[in-house]
C-alpha cells in the first residue's frame, strides 16, 4: 500500500478537514510527472473516497475541483524543503478558509 496503515485509517475516520501539501520541487520517478489533480485523485482512489478539502501548492489547475492556496516558499538553504514560517502562515490561511466555508 502507498500509505502506512495508521495514516490511512486516520484519514478515513477523521472528522477534521484534510489539507494536501504539495511538494515544492518535482521528485524523480512517476509522481514527479503527475499534475496536482492527478496526485489528489491518486490518493483519493487509494483511500476509496474523496477526503481532501484543500491543497497547498504553487500549481493551480482548472481540472482540480477543490480550493488551492499558493505562494509556498522554499527553505533558504534547501530548495525542496518548505520554509517553516511560510508553511505555517499558509496552513493558518487554509484553516480560516475552511472554517469560513463550514460556517
Backbone as JSON Lines, residues from 0, in Angstrom:
{"i":0,"aa":"X","n":[0.83,-1.21,0.0],"ca":[0.0,0.0,0.0],"c":[0.86,1.26,0.0]}
{"i":1,"aa":"X","n":[0.28,2.31,-0.55],"ca":[1.0,3.57,-0.64],"c":[1.13,4.23,0.72]}
{"i":2,"aa":"X","n":[0.06,4.22,1.49],"ca":[0.06,4.89,2.78],"c":[0.25,3.9,3.91]}
{"i":3,"aa":"X","n":[0.99,4.31,4.92],"ca":[1.14,3.5,6.12],"c":[-0.25,3.27,6.71]}
{"i":4,"aa":"X","n":[-0.52,2.06,7.18],"ca":[-1.89,1.72,7.6],"c":[-2.44,2.68,8.65]}
{"i":5,"aa":"X","n":[-1.67,3.1,9.6],"ca":[-2.17,4.03,10.62],"c":[-2.59,5.36,10.04]}
{"i":6,"aa":"X","n":[-1.84,5.85,9.07],"ca":[-2.18,7.12,8.41],"c":[-3.46,6.93,7.59]}
{"i":7,"aa":"X","n":[-3.5,5.86,6.85],"ca":[-4.69,5.57,6.02],"c":[-5.94,5.52,6.89]}
{"i":8,"aa":"X","n":[-5.87,4.77,7.98],"ca":[-7.02,4.63,8.87],"c":[-7.42,5.97,9.48]}
{"i":9,"aa":"X","n":[-6.42,6.75,9.88],"ca":[-6.71,8.07,10.46],"c":[-7.4,8.98,9.45]}
{"i":10,"aa":"X","n":[-6.93,8.97,8.21],"ca":[-7.55,9.8,7.18],"c":[-8.99,9.37,6.9]}
{"i":11,"aa":"X","n":[-9.24,8.09,6.95],"ca":[-10.58,7.58,6.64],"c":[-11.57,7.79,7.78]}
{"i":12,"aa":"X","n":[-11.09,7.96,9.0],"ca":[-12.0,8.07,10.13],"c":[-12.08,9.47,10.74]}
{"i":13,"aa":"X","n":[-11.26,10.39,10.27],"ca":[-11.25,11.72,10.87],"c":[-12.47,12.54,10.46]}
{"i":14,"aa":"X","n":[-12.88,13.41,11.36],"ca":[-13.9,14.41,11.04],"c":[-13.25,15.74,10.68]}
{"i":15,"aa":"X","n":[-11.93,15.8,10.79],"ca":[-11.19,17.03,10.52],"c":[-11.14,17.32,9.02]}
{"i":16,"aa":"X","n":[-10.9,18.57,8.69],"ca":[-10.65,18.94,7.31],"c":[-9.27,18.43,6.94]}
{"i":17,"aa":"X","n":[-9.09,18.02,5.69],"ca":[-7.82,17.46,5.24],"c":[-7.2,18.4,4.2]}
{"i":18,"aa":"X","n":[-5.95,18.77,4.46],"ca":[-5.21,19.66,3.57],"c":[-4.05,18.87,2.95]}
{"i":19,"aa":"X","n":[-3.98,18.87,1.62],"ca":[-2.88,18.23,0.91],"c":[-1.79,19.26,0.7]}
{"i":20,"aa":"X","n":[-0.57,18.96,1.15],"ca":[0.57,19.86,0.96],"c":[1.44,19.28,-0.15]}
{"i":21,"aa":"X","n":[1.5,19.99,-1.24],"ca":[2.25,19.53,-2.41],"c":[3.75,19.76,-2.22]}
{"i":22,"aa":"X","n":[4.53,18.98,-2.95],"ca":[5.98,19.18,-2.97],"c":[6.31,20.49,-3.66]}
{"i":23,"aa":"X","n":[7.4,21.11,-3.24],"ca":[7.86,22.32,-3.91],"c":[8.57,21.99,-5.22]}
{"i":24,"aa":"X","n":[9.32,20.92,-5.21],"ca":[10.08,20.51,-6.39],"c":[9.55,19.16,-6.87]}
{"i":25,"aa":"X","n":[9.57,18.98,-8.17],"ca":[9.14,17.7,-8.72],"c":[10.16,16.63,-8.33]}
{"i":26,"aa":"X","n":[9.65,15.52,-7.83],"ca":[10.53,14.43,-7.45],"c":[10.83,13.57,-8.66]}
{"i":27,"aa":"X","n":[11.91,12.82,-8.58],"ca":[12.2,11.9,-9.67],"c":[11.27,10.7,-9.54]}
{"i":28,"aa":"X","n":[10.94,10.1,-10.64],"ca":[10.03,8.96,-10.61],"c":[8.65,9.34,-11.1]}
{"i":29,"aa":"X","n":[7.72,8.4,-11.06],"ca":[6.38,8.61,-11.62],"c":[5.62,9.78,-10.99]}
{"i":30,"aa":"X","n":[5.74,9.97,-9.68],"ca":[4.98,11.04,-9.03],"c":[5.43,12.42,-9.5]}
{"i":31,"aa":"X","n":[6.68,12.55,-9.9],"ca":[7.18,13.83,-10.38],"c":[6.53,14.28,-11.67]}
{"i":32,"aa":"X","n":[6.01,13.34,-12.43],"ca":[5.35,13.66,-13.69],"c":[3.85,13.9,-13.53]}
{"i":33,"aa":"X","n":[3.33,13.7,-12.32],"ca":[1.88,13.85,-12.09],"c":[1.51,15.3,-11.84]}
{"i":34,"aa":"X","n":[0.36,15.69,-12.34],"ca":[-0.18,17.02,-12.04],"c":[-0.73,17.01,-10.62]}
{"i":35,"aa":"X","n":[-1.03,18.17,-10.1],"ca":[-1.63,18.26,-8.77],"c":[-2.96,17.51,-8.74]}
{"i":36,"aa":"X","n":[-3.77,17.69,-9.77],"ca":[-5.05,16.98,-9.84],"c":[-4.85,15.47,-9.85]}
{"i":37,"aa":"X","n":[-3.83,15.01,-10.57],"ca":[-3.54,13.58,-10.61],"c":[-3.11,13.05,-9.24]}
{"i":38,"aa":"X","n":[-2.3,13.83,-8.52],"ca":[-1.85,13.41,-7.18],"c":[-3.04,13.27,-6.23]}
{"i":39,"aa":"X","n":[-3.9,14.28,-6.23],"ca":[-5.07,14.25,-5.35],"c":[-5.97,13.07,-5.72]}
{"i":40,"aa":"X","n":[-6.21,12.89,-7.0],"ca":[-7.05,11.79,-7.47],"c":[-6.45,10.44,-7.09]}
{"i":41,"aa":"X","n":[-5.14,10.29,-7.24],"ca":[-4.48,9.04,-6.9],"c":[-4.64,8.71,-5.42]}
{"i":42,"aa":"X","n":[-4.41,9.7,-4.57],"ca":[-4.55,9.47,-3.12],"c":[-5.98,9.07,-2.79]}
{"i":43,"aa":"X","n":[-6.94,9.79,-3.34],"ca":[-8.34,9.5,-3.02],"c":[-8.78,8.15,-3.58]}
{"i":44,"aa":"X","n":[-8.23,7.75,-4.7],"ca":[-8.54,6.4,-5.22],"c":[-7.96,5.34,-4.31]}
{"i":45,"aa":"X","n":[-6.76,5.57,-3.78],"ca":[-6.14,4.63,-2.85],"c":[-6.97,4.49,-1.58]}
{"i":46,"aa":"X","n":[-7.58,5.6,-1.16],"ca":[-8.39,5.6,0.06],"c":[-9.83,5.16,-0.19]}
{"i":47,"aa":"X","n":[-10.27,5.23,-1.43],"ca":[-11.62,4.82,-1.76],"c":[-12.68,5.88,-1.54]}
{"i":48,"aa":"X","n":[-12.27,7.1,-1.26],"ca":[-13.22,8.2,-1.11],"c":[-12.52,9.55,-1.21]}
{"i":49,"aa":"X","n":[-13.33,10.57,-1.47],"ca":[-12.8,11.93,-1.55],"c":[-12.67,12.48,-0.14]}
{"i":50,"aa":"X","n":[-11.45,12.77,0.27],"ca":[-11.25,13.26,1.64],"c":[-10.52,14.59,1.7]}
{"i":51,"aa":"X","n":[-9.91,15.01,0.6],"ca":[-9.09,16.22,0.62],"c":[-9.98,17.43,0.4]}
{"i":52,"aa":"X","n":[-9.87,18.4,1.32],"ca":[-10.71,19.59,1.27],"c":[-10.04,20.79,0.63]}
{"i":53,"aa":"X","n":[-8.71,20.82,0.64],"ca":[-7.98,21.98,0.15],"c":[-6.55,21.54,-0.12]}
{"i":54,"aa":"X","n":[-5.9,22.2,-1.08],"ca":[-4.5,21.88,-1.37],"c":[-3.64,23.13,-1.21]}
{"i":55,"aa":"X","n":[-2.45,22.93,-0.68],"ca":[-1.42,23.97,-0.67],"c":[-0.44,23.6,-1.78]}
{"i":56,"aa":"X","n":[-0.35,24.43,-2.78],"ca":[0.51,24.12,-3.93],"c":[0.78,25.38,-4.73]}
{"i":57,"aa":"X","n":[1.92,25.43,-5.36],"ca":[2.2,26.53,-6.28],"c":[1.66,26.25,-7.67]}
{"i":58,"aa":"X","n":[1.05,25.09,-7.84],"ca":[0.46,24.71,-9.13],"c":[-1.05,24.9,-9.05]}
{"i":59,"aa":"X","n":[-1.59,25.72,-9.93],"ca":[-3.04,25.89,-9.98],"c":[-3.54,25.2,-11.24]}
{"i":60,"aa":"X","n":[-4.6,24.45,-11.08],"ca":[-5.13,23.68,-12.2],"c":[-6.64,23.82,-12.27]}
{"i":61,"aa":"X","n":[-7.13,24.06,-13.46],"ca":[-8.57,24.22,-13.63],"c":[-9.32,22.9,-13.45]}
{"i":62,"aa":"X","n":[-8.63,21.78,-13.65],"ca":[-9.28,20.47,-13.52],"c":[-9.48,20.05,-12.07]}
{"i":63,"aa":"X","n":[-8.83,20.73,-11.15],"ca":[-8.92,20.37,-9.74],"c":[-10.17,21.01,-9.14]}
{"i":64,"aa":"X","n":[-10.99,20.2,-8.51],"ca":[-12.28,20.67,-8.0],"c":[-12.22,21.02,-6.52]}
{"i":65,"aa":"X","n":[-11.1,21.53,-6.06],"ca":[-11.01,21.98,-4.67],"c":[-10.14,23.21,-4.61]}
{"i":66,"aa":"X","n":[-10.29,24.0,-3.54],"ca":[-9.51,25.24,-3.44],"c":[-8.01,24.95,-3.32]}
{"i":67,"aa":"X","n":[-7.22,25.85,-3.91],"ca":[-5.77,25.75,-3.84],"c":[-5.22,27.08,-3.34]}
{"i":68,"aa":"X","n":[-4.37,27.01,-2.34],"ca":[-3.67,28.19,-1.85],"c":[-2.22,28.07,-2.3]}
{"i":69,"aa":"X","n":[-1.73,29.09,-2.99],"ca":[-0.37,29.1,-3.5],"c":[0.54,29.97,-2.65]}
{"i":70,"aa":"X","n":[1.64,30.37,-3.23],"ca":[2.58,31.23,-2.54],"c":[3.5,30.5,-1.57]}
{"i":71,"aa":"X","n":[3.68,29.21,-1.79],"ca":[4.58,28.44,-0.93],"c":[6.02,28.82,-1.24]}
{"i":72,"aa":"X","n":[6.83,28.93,-0.2],"ca":[8.23,29.31,-0.37],"c":[9.14,28.19,0.12]}
{"i":73,"aa":"X","n":[10.3,28.11,-0.49],"ca":[11.26,27.08,-0.08],"c":[12.18,27.61,1.02]}
{"i":74,"aa":"X","n":[12.76,26.68,1.73],"ca":[13.76,26.98,2.74],"c":[14.95,27.65,2.05]}
{"i":75,"aa":"X","n":[15.57,28.61,2.7],"ca":[16.67,29.33,2.05],"c":[17.89,28.44,1.79]}
{"i":76,"aa":"X","n":[18.04,27.37,2.56],"ca":[19.21,26.5,2.4],"c":[18.94,25.24,1.58]}
{"i":77,"aa":"X","n":[17.7,24.77,1.6],"ca":[17.35,23.53,0.89],"c":[16.11,23.82,0.04]}
{"i":78,"aa":"X","n":[16.31,23.91,-1.27],"ca":[15.25,24.39,-2.17],"c":[14.0,23.51,-2.19]}
{"i":79,"aa":"X","n":[14.12,22.24,-1.86],"ca":[12.96,21.35,-1.93],"c":[12.24,21.22,-0.59]}
{"i":80,"aa":"X","n":[12.7,21.92,0.44],"ca":[12.0,21.92,1.73],"c":[11.18,23.19,1.87]}
{"i":81,"aa":"X","n":[10.05,23.05,2.52],"ca":[9.19,24.21,2.75],"c":[9.82,25.14,3.78]}
{"i":82,"aa":"X","n":[9.65,26.43,3.56],"ca":[10.02,27.42,4.57],"c":[9.0,27.29,5.69]}
{"i":83,"aa":"X","n":[9.47,27.02,6.89],"ca":[8.58,26.7,8.01],"c":[7.61,27.83,8.33]}
{"i":84,"aa":"X","n":[8.1,29.06,8.39],"ca":[7.22,30.19,8.72],"c":[6.16,30.4,7.65]}
{"i":85,"aa":"X","n":[6.57,30.3,6.39],"ca":[5.64,30.46,5.28],"c":[4.6,29.36,5.28]}
{"i":86,"aa":"X","n":[5.03,28.12,5.52],"ca":[4.1,27.0,5.53],"c":[3.08,27.16,6.65]}
{"i":87,"aa":"X","n":[3.54,27.59,7.82],"ca":[2.62,27.82,8.93],"c":[1.59,28.89,8.57]}
{"i":88,"aa":"X","n":[2.04,29.97,7.94],"ca":[1.12,31.03,7.53],"c":[0.1,30.51,6.52]}
{"i":89,"aa":"X","n":[0.53,29.67,5.59],"ca":[-0.39,29.12,4.59],"c":[-1.37,28.14,5.23]}
{"i":90,"aa":"X","n":[-0.93,27.38,6.22],"ca":[-1.84,26.48,6.95],"c":[-2.88,27.28,7.74]}
{"i":91,"aa":"X","n":[-2.45,28.4,8.31],"ca":[-3.41,29.26,9.01],"c":[-4.42,29.85,8.03]}
{"i":92,"aa":"X","n":[-3.96,30.25,6.87],"ca":[-4.86,30.76,5.83],"c":[-5.85,29.67,5.4]}
{"i":93,"aa":"X","n":[-5.35,28.46,5.24],"ca":[-6.21,27.33,4.87],"c":[-7.25,27.07,5.95]}
{"i":94,"aa":"X","n":[-6.85,27.11,7.21],"ca":[-7.78,26.89,8.32],"c":[-8.89,27.92,8.31]}
{"i":95,"aa":"X","n":[-8.53,29.17,8.13],"ca":[-9.54,30.24,8.09],"c":[-10.5,30.03,6.93]}
{"i":96,"aa":"X","n":[-9.96,29.68,5.77],"ca":[-10.81,29.47,4.6],"c":[-11.75,28.29,4.81]}
{"i":97,"aa":"X","n":[-11.25,27.2,5.33],"ca":[-12.09,26.01,5.54],"c":[-13.13,26.25,6.63]}
{"i":98,"aa":"X","n":[-12.77,26.98,7.66],"ca":[-13.75,27.29,8.72],"c":[-14.83,28.22,8.2]}
{"i":99,"aa":"X","n":[-14.47,29.16,7.34],"ca":[-15.44,30.08,6.76],"c":[-16.42,29.32,5.86]}
{"i":100,"aa":"X","n":[-15.9,28.36,5.09],"ca":[-16.75,27.56,4.21],"c":[-17.71,26.68,5.0]}
{"i":101,"aa":"X","n":[-17.28,26.24,6.18],"ca":[-18.1,25.35,7.02],"c":[-19.22,26.1,7.73]}
{"i":102,"aa":"X","n":[-19.02,27.39,7.94],"ca":[-19.99,28.16,8.73],"c":[-21.25,28.45,7.97]}
